[in-house]
Amino acid sequence: MAGRNRMPRYPVNPHGFRGAPRPFFNRGPGPLPIPVAVEEEIEIQHRENQKIAAENRHLLDENAILERDLNGAKNEIHRLDQLINNLRADHDVTSRGLIERGLKMEADLRAAEPRREELMRLRAEVQKLTVQKQDFTGQIHGLTQDISRLRSENKQLSALRADVDGIRKELAEARRALEYEKKSNVEQVQQKENMERNLMSMAREIEKLRAEQLSMDRRGHQLGGGSSYSMYNGVPDMRYSGGGPSTDEHGGAWGPYNKRPRH
């Protein structure tokens, strides 16, 4: 490459310089012999040719390397081109699928708009039911407490019912005993009534005697200066008070016999 388009270092002119003055320093013995100059020029050309051949071989090697690299690059470009085509095809398929999917989702959303309204309504209904559930839970809790209280009261009522049943049984037995006593003591009741009548008669007599004694006591006070007698005709003073503690053998007071209950 370096020897291309180069002039030789010494121009070859077998006839010397034509039409030009001879240089001052070259006016010596005359030009070299032509064969020596040609031989020198041939040697120079040979070296230049060898150098050019070496450079050509280097260029051939570089060209072969570049051709291999170029072929590899072409193959890589072809492979990348195929890969790009495949990727483009996949991208087209994917894009088409995404577009179709987007259109389908848009259609689904449009179709789901009534469902969305229904869902919102259902959510509001669920919230309302949740509030009602909480209210019902509170009511159930209160009812549970009431049931527990009623159960405890029921247990108490069961005990009271048992007591009432026992009392009823005792009353039935007492009634039977009373009926038996009434049937078996009819004569005693009649005797008691007769005795009460006699006692009432005696009480009236005693009241009469007491009145007479009081009358005589007043007279004695008037005549004897306030002295009283404790005996009248050998009969002891039998003063009677309507609410006194005196009782008969039946446990009744001697007072108002007419107010005592009759059997």
Secondary structure, DSSP 8 states (H G I E B T S, - for coil): -TTTT---SS---TT--TTS---STT-SS----HHHHHHHHHHHHHHHHHHHHHHHHHHHHHHHHHHHHHHHHHHHHHHHHHHHHHHHHHHHHHHHHHHHHHHHHHHHHHHHHHHHHHHHHHHHHHHHHHHHHHHHHHHHHHHHHHHHHHHHHHHHHHHHHHHHHHHHHHHHHHHHHHHHHHHHTHHHHHHHHHHHHHHHHHHHHHHHHHHHHHHHHHHHHHHHSS---SEETTEE-----TT-S-B-TTS-BSS-GGGS---
